[in-house]
Amino acid sequence: QRHGTYRVTYVQQSGNCGPILETVSTINKQPQTSDLASLGCTGSISYSDDNCEVTFDTTCPAYNFNVLSYDKMTERGKAIWNVDGSSGTATEQVIILFPANGTITCSSVYNMSLHRL
């Protein structure tokens, strides 16, 4: 189980969304696909048998995240965590939809690093 406060850094690999600033994020419980609806989101989150690999494909409604503001954001990718959950890496595609008619404003791929503080 991953829990605690993590420093998250992002390095843009491709696309036109621009840089995302380092964030600090708290994980109180591992998200499950069943949690998405209560957040107004759709999609899926799945875990490997050893719980170290997380595959996600989610779309969530309007929110201001870091330097990005949008009507909808899709995140797709895979995270690999160490066994004790203290750190992980991920590759994530971000697609920003704005305005609500579904026009793609930008799409980028980021490498992420997560480290428990």
N, C-alpha and C positions, 0 to 999 in steps of 0.2 A: 504494500500500500504506500502510495506517495502522499505525504502530508507535510505541512510546514510552509515556510516562507522561502521563495526562490528568487534569485536574480536571473532574469531572462534577457539574453542578448540576441540580436538579430543581425544577420549579414545578408544583404540582398544579393542573389546570384544572377537573377535576370528579371526583366519586366520593367514596368513604368510606374509603379506605385511610390517609389522612393524609399529612403531609409526609414526604419522604425527605431525609435529610441529605446535604450535599455529600460526594462521595467522591473518592478518588484511585485510578485504575485503570490498570493496565499492559496494553498490547496488544503481544504479541510476534509474533502472526500474525493475519491476518484470518480470522475463523471461517468455516467452510464448513458446508453441510448435513451433509456426511460426518463432521464432527467431533462432531456432536450425540450420537450413540450412545455414544461413549466417555465422555461426561459424564452418561450416563443420561437424556438429553433426547430429545425428539421434535420434529418440525416442519421448518421450512425457513428458509433464509437465501439471498437472491439479490442480485446486484449489477447495476447498469446497465452498459452497454457502456463508459462512461467511468470506471467505478468510483467515482463520486461519490455515487451513490444506493444505499442498502442497504434492502431490505425484509425484515422478519423476522416470523416467527410460530412461537414456540418454547414448549414446556412442559418444565420441569425439576423434578426431585424435591426433597425436603426440603433446606432450606438456610436459614441465617440471613443475611439481606441487610439491612444498615443497621438500620433500626428495625423491619423486617418479619421475622417468623418464620412458616414455613409448611410444609405437606406437599408442595404443588405450586404452582408459579407459572407462569402463562402471560404471555408478553410479545409484543405485536403492535404493529407500527408501521413507521415509515420514518425513516431518517436521511439527511441531506444533508451531505456533506463538501466542504470546499474542495479544490482540485486537489492541493495538496501534503499533504493529510491532517493539517494542524496544528490544524484546528478543524472543528466540525460542530454541527448542531442536529438534534433528533429530536422526534417526537411518538410517544408510546408508551402503549399501554393495558396496565395491569398487572391481572391477575386472580389473587387469592390463594385457594387451596383449602386448607381446614383444617377438620376432620381429613381423614384419608385417604379418607373415604367420598365425597369430591367436593363437599361443601357449599361454596358460595362464601362466603368470609369477607368479602371486600371486592373492589371493582373501582374503579379510578381511571385517569384519563388525565393524563399528565405531559408537559410540554415540557421537553426536556433541552438543555443546552449542554455541549459538550465542547471543552476547550482543552488542547493539548499544553504541558506544563510545560518 
